[in-house]
Amino acid sequence: MENFNNSNEAAQRSELHKKIWSIADNVRGAVDGWDFKQYILGILFYRFISENITEFFNKAEKEAGNEEFDYADISDEDANKYFRPNTVEDKGFFILPSQLFINVVKNAKDNQNLNTDLAAIFKDIEASAVGFSSEADIKGLFEDLDTTSSRIGGTVAEKNKRLTDILTGIASINFKDFKNNDIDAFGDAYEYLISNYASNAGKSGGEFFTPQSVSKLLARLVVEGQSNINKVYDPTCGSGSLLLQMKKQFDENIIEEGFYGQEINMTNFNLARMNMFLHNINYNNFSIKRGDTLLNPLHKEEKPFDAIVSNPPYSIKWIGDDDPTLINDDRFAPAGKLAPKSYADYAFILHSLNHLSSKGRAAIVCFPGIFYRKGAEQTIRKYLVDNNFVDCVIQLPENLFFGTSIATCILVLAKNKISNQVLFIDASKEFKKETNNNILEEKNILNIIEEFKNREGIQYFSRYVDNSEIEENDYNLSVSTYVEKEDTREIIDIKVLNKEIEETVKKIDNLRASINEIVKELEDE
């Protein structure tokens, strides 16, 4: 078995990808890749929570002096009697020893009821939280992991064979301690599967995840200069990668009250909650809710957030002014105009601004068109600039996101600015080229963060611009309007060029004269 803990990040990621793909190879053709990723990730999650609860009990028993104890070895009867009480309040769920991943894998190959046994186990795990405060966080977690579906086989034997392949494949990966790995194993597995399957499934990759290098940049932008923040929020959280990057970057009590997110897609909603548990964020430290953020915001009663990170869907349609009540919504009313029906981008931006605290900062990945289009979007930009909410606009390199080569931007909003200026950064050349996509390396992220912090203004890279100049430019917020591009064309000295031409003409004249002379001599003969 491969040990992830003792190797570097690149080796860990490569080993994980190899393992995940070998599992995929075993069931290739049986299940559509897009659906199949739910089985890989769902069973990966099942393994994690099994090991997590086992470690929880084993640690307590060993501290009590019972060195030889292993929760996986005791009877279900003893587990119910001695270990179930108070566990759901602590962990949010309960799993019997017979239902643990390790015990199911042992007999998977010979278990003719494997598919229905797994379905029952997943149902029981969800049911364990009913009536407890974790119920909403556990309910429906395994909804996409239907082990009885015809998608994974026409017969029970076929289903069981494929489930066994997945179980034994995931069992063979030696993760050791998930949270201490150099890589985000679950996030990496998720991103890897999507990047391999998305194009074939006709899905937009950008809709489902934010690459980890971009997530790192967003996290550092919102926390730069802050010693602590109350909580972090992502209004379109997908599988939770942006929220988790905040945890990964700033785990030393900087985030005081936890992680909040909303997601409209059921599969991603389930993945986001799984992802929280997988990263040891207990149910009482996160609030992931499902619903339409624009029409049914579910965190309005929360006090405002000090940090918001978001990669909302680009230029999607929404109801807009077809719903006359929305212009009175306290998120949209101050701007005086609703985002156009064909482009909901500024609806998401104004939603984030509304949820931002007076000391907070929001970093939002945006489609570049929103920074220069006219009409309602220009009116909203005017509102944002005139009220001094726009802190920074960063032009990112192209081809960072799977599924789109477009060079996106980051809009940074703040409510506590002390100057009437906006920082523009052209980071379009800050990347490392990889096989499929460009990535931001650590040095690229540092270059951006350093300038975000120092605001020095670096030729061809950044410029600190007065709001009045932005007004003169009709509230255009495109980085290219303010940061001059370096002209990499060769500079030609016209005097030197003329001299070279003159010398060349002389050489040609001399050569022609010589040729004429040779020809004349030949004719004379």
N, C-alpha and C positions, 0 to 999 in steps of 0.2 A: 504493500500500500504506500502511496506517495504522501510524504509529510510536507504540508504547506508552510509550517511554522519556521523551518530552518532554511528556507530558500528566499531569494529576493523577489521583489514584486513582479518583475517580468516573468521569472520562472514559475511563480505561483499562478499567474494568470494563464500562461501557456499550458501548464499542467491541467488547470481547471477546464480550459477550452477543449483540450484533447480528450479529457474524461467525458465531458458533457457530450461532445460530438460522437464519441464511441457508443454512448448510450443511444443517441439519436440514430446512429447507423444500424443498431440492432432492430429497430422497429421502422426503419425507412420504408415508406410506401404504405404503411399500415394506417397511419393517421396523418391528416393534413398538418404540415409543420406548425402552422399558426395555432392550431388547437393543441398540438402535442406539447408545446412549451408549457401549457398549464399543468400537464401531468408531471413533467420534470420538476418544475418549480414547486408545485403542490406537495410532491413527495419529498423534495428537499426540505421544505418547511416542516412536514410531518416528522422527518428525521430530527430536525433541530429541536422542535418542542418536546419530543420524546427524550432527547439527551438533556435538554434544559431542565425538565422536571425531575429526571433521575438524579442529576447533579445536585439539584436543590435539596432532595431528600438525603442523598448520600453524604453531603457536606454536613447537614444537621446531625446525622447519626454518628459520623466520625468525630465531630466536636463533642458528642456526648460519650465518647469512648468506645463506640461499636465499630472498630476498625475494619472488620471483615464484611460489613453490611453492603449489600447491593440491591437497590429497589427493584431491579429487573428480575431478581431471583425469588421474590416473595410471592405469596398467593394473592389473588384478587380479593379474597375475603379479608385477609389481614390489612391489605391496602385500604379497603373501604372502612375498616374499623379504626385503624390507627393513623392513617395518613390523609384521608379525604377531609376530615374536619378542619376548617379554617384555611385549607389550601387555596380554594377558589378566591377567597378574599385577598390572599397574597399574590398568587400567580395569575388569576383570571380564568383558569381552566383546570381540569383534572384528567389524568390518563391512568388507567389501570395497568398493572405490570404486563398482563397478557396482551394489551393493546399497544405496547411500546414498539417502535420501529424495529429495534434489535431482535425482539422476540418474533415479530411477524416475518422478518427476513429469513430467520433460521429455518422456518418450515414452508416458506413461500412456494418452493418448487414442487412440493408434494401435496400442497393444499388445494383440493379441488373446489373449495368454496372461497378462494382468495379474493375474487372481485367483490362478492357480497360481504365478506368479513371486513374488508377495507371500508366499504360503504357504511357498514354499521359502526365501525370505529370512528370514522369522521363525524357521523351523526351524534355519537355519544360524546365526543370531545366538545362539539357545539352545545349539546344539551347540558353539559356539566356547568355551564355558565348561566343557565336560565334562572332568573330570580335574583341574580347577583348584579353588582354594579358594572361588571365587565360584560354583561349580556350583549349589549349593542356592539362591542368591539370584537366579539367572537362569532356572533350570528352570521351564517352564510359564508364563512371563511373558505369552506371546501366546496362551495357551490359549483365551481368550474371543474372540479376534479371528480367527474362522474365515472366511477370504475365499472359501472354496469352498462355504459353506453356502447352502442354498436359501432361508434367511431373507432374504438380500439380493438374491434374484432367481431366477426359474425357469430362465433360460437363462444361458449364459456371457456373452453380450452384455449382458444386463441387469445381471449381477454387475459386469462391468467398467465399465459406465456409472456405476453408483452408487459404486464404489470410486474412479473417476476424479473424480467430483464431490467426494468427501470429500478426496482427496489435493490437488486444486487449491484447494479452499476453505481447507484448513489451510495450504497453501503461501502463500496470499495474506495471511495474518496476519503482520505484521512485529513479531515479539516482541523483536527485538534480543537483548539479554542477559537471558535468563529470570530469573536470580537477582537482577538489579538493578531489576526492575520494582517499582513501588509495590504491585502486587497479586500475590497468589499465583495466577498464571495457570491452572495445572493445577487447583488446588483450586477456584478460581472457576468454571472450566468444568464441573467435576464437580458442584459444588453447584447451579449453574444448570440443568444438564441434569436432575438429579434433581428439583429443585423444579418443573420443567415437566412431567416425565413420571410422577413417583411416584404421584400420585393416580389417574391414568388406569390405571396398571399395578396398582393395588391394593396398593402397597407402603407400608411405613411409613417415612417419610423419616427419622425420628429414629434408626432402626436403622442407617442408612448413613452419616450424617455429622453432625458437630457444627458449628453455624454459627461462622464465624470470630471473631465478637465474643465468644462464650462461650469459645472456645478461648484467646483472648487473656487473658481473666480467669483461667482455670485455670492457664495458664502463669505468670502473674505471682504468683498465690497461692503456688505451690509454690517459687518462687525468691525470694520476698520475704525480705530479710535474709541471703541466702546469697551469698557471694562466688564460690563455685564449687560444682558438683555433679559426682559421678562419672559418672552416666548417667541417662537418663530412660526410663521404662517405661510402656506402655499395654497392660494385659492383654486389652482388647477393642478393638483398634486400628482396625478398619474400614479406610478407605482411607488412614489415617496422618495425618489432619489435625491431631490434637492433638500428635503428636510433632513435626510440621513447624512448628507454631506455636511450639514451644519453640525450635527453631532460629532462626526468624524474630525472636523477641523477644530472644534471648540468644546472639548469634553470636560474642562476643568471648572465646572460650576458656573460657566458664563451664561448658559441658558437656564434660567431659574424655574420656569413653570411649564416647560415641555413643548410639544410639537403638535401643530394644528394644520389640518388640510381638508379640502373638499374636492371630490372627484365625481364626475357624471357617469363615467363608464364603469359598469359593475365589475368586470374582470380586473381592471386597474385598481378599483376600490378595494377588492379583496387582496390583491397583491400588495398594496400599500400597507394594509393592516398586518399582513404576514410579515412584511419587511420590518415593521416596528418591533414585533415580537422577536424576529430573527436577530435584531441588533440590541437585544436586551433592554428595550424601552418598555417598561411595564404598562399595562393597560391604563393605569391612572395617570400616566405621564404623556399620553397622546389623545388627541380627539380627531379622528379621521371620519368625515361624514360624507354620505352620498347624496348628490342632488345637483341641479343646475345652478352654478354659482351666480350667474347673472340674474336669473328670475326667482331663485329660491335660496338666497344666501343663508347658511346655517350657523354662522359664527358671529352674527350681528350683536348678540347679547354679551359677547366677550368684551373685556376692556381692550383698548387698541393695542396693536402689536409693535414691539420695538424693531422687529426684523421681518421683512417679507421677501421671499425669493419665489420667482415664478417664471415659467415658460408656457404662457397660455397659447392655445391654438391660434395659428396665424390666419387673419382675415376670413374668419368663418361668418356665415350669415346668422343674424338673430332677429328677433321681432321688432326691435327698435321703436320708431314712432308709430308703428301699427298698434302699439299698446299705449294709449294716451296717459296712463297713470305713471309710466316710467319717468317722465320728465319731472315728476314731483318726488321721485325717490331721492332720499338725501345723499345717495352716492353720486347721482348724475345731475341733479338740479343745479348745483353751483356753477357748472360749466356753461349752462344756458343752452346747450345742444346735446342731443343724444348721438352716440356713434352711429354711422350709417348702417342701414339694414344689411348691406353686403359686406361690411367690415366691422366686426365687433371688437376690434383690438382696443380701442379707447374705452369701451365699456369695462373691459377687464382692468385696464390701467386705472380708471377712476374708482373702480371697486377697491383696488389695492390701496389707493391714496386715502379712501374713506376709512379703511381699517388700520391705517398707520398711526402710531402714537406721535406725540409732539416732539419726542426725541428720536423717533425711529427713522429707518431708511429702508427703501424698497429697491430691489434690483430685478428688472424684468427684461426677459429676452423678447425682442420685437422684430417684426418684419420691417425692412427699411422703408417701404412705401408710406408708412404712417407718418414719417417725419417731413414729407414734402407735399403730400396731396392737399388739395384745396377743400373748400366746402366746410362741412361740420367738423372735420378733423383739424382744419386750420383754426377754427373757432375754439376748439378744445385745447389746442397747443397754446393759443393766446392766453387762455385762462391759466394754464399751468405755468407759463413763463411770467405773466404779469403778477401772479401771486407767489412767485419765487419758489415753486415746488421742484423745478428741474435742477438737479445737482450736477449731473454728468451724462453725457451720451458717448458710448464707446462703439466704434465700428470694429466688428470681429472679422477674422479671416473667413473666406468662403470654404465650403465643404467640411464644416465641423460636425454637422448633424447628419445622421444616416437618413437617407430618403430625400434629402434636398441639398443642392450644392450652393444655395443662396447664402450670401454673406449677411448674416443677421447682425443685429445691434443690441446693446444693453442700454436701457433707460434706467437711470438711478434717480429716484425721487426722495426728497427729504422735506421735513416741515420746520427744521430749525436752522436754516441757512443764515449765515451772518453777512454774506456779501450778495450783491445783485449781479452775480456772474454765473455762467455755466461753463464747466470744463468739457472740452471736446477732445477725445483721444482716438487717433487712427491706429488701431492695433491690427490692421489688415495683413501686415507682414509678420506678425508675432505668432508663428506656428511652426510645427515640425510636420513634414510630409510623411504619411504612412501609406500602406498599401491601398486601403479603401477610402480613408478619410484623413483630413488634417487633424492634428491634436494641438492643444496648448500644453507646452512643457512647463515645468516649474519656473524656469527662467522667464518664459513669456508672461506667466501670471504675475511674477514679481515685478517685471518692468511696468505692467499696467497698474498694479497696486501702488508701487512707489510714486508714480506720477499722480495717481488719484489722491494720495496722501499729501504730496509736496506741492502740486500744482505750479510747477516751475515754468511750464511752457517750453517744449522742446521742438525745434524746427522739424517740420515734416511728420511730427508725431502727436503733438498736443498743442492746445491753445485755450487760454482762459478768456472767455468772451463776455462783454457786458450785455445785460438783457436788452439795452437800448439798440445795440447792433443787431440782435436777433429780431427785434421789432422792425428795424429798417429792412431786414431780409424777409419781411412778411411772415415771421414766425417759422421760418424753415429751420428744422433742427438736424438736418443732414450734416454729418461730420465733414464731408467733402466741401461744404460751403465755407467752412471756417479754418480747416487745416490744409495747408498747401501740400500738394503731392510733390514728391521729389522727382525732378526731371532726370531720368537715368540715361537719356540720350547723350551721345558723345558731343561735347562742345567743340565747334569748329572755328578756328581763327581764320577769318576771311583773307587777311593779309598773307598769312603763310600759305593758304590755299592758292591765292593768285600767283604767288612766287613759284609754287610748285608747278602750276599750269604753264607759267611762262617758260620754265626750264624744260618742261616736257615738250612744249611746242618747238623750242630751239633744237632739242634732240631729234624731233621728227623732221624738222627742216634739214638738219645735217644729214640724217639718214637718207632723206629723199634725194638730196644733192649727190650723195655717194652712189646711190642706185642709178641716178641719171648718168653719172660719169661712167659707171660700169657698162650701162646699156650703150652709151655713145661709142665706147672703145670696141664693144662687140660689133656694132654696126660698121665701124671703120674697117674692121677686118674683112 
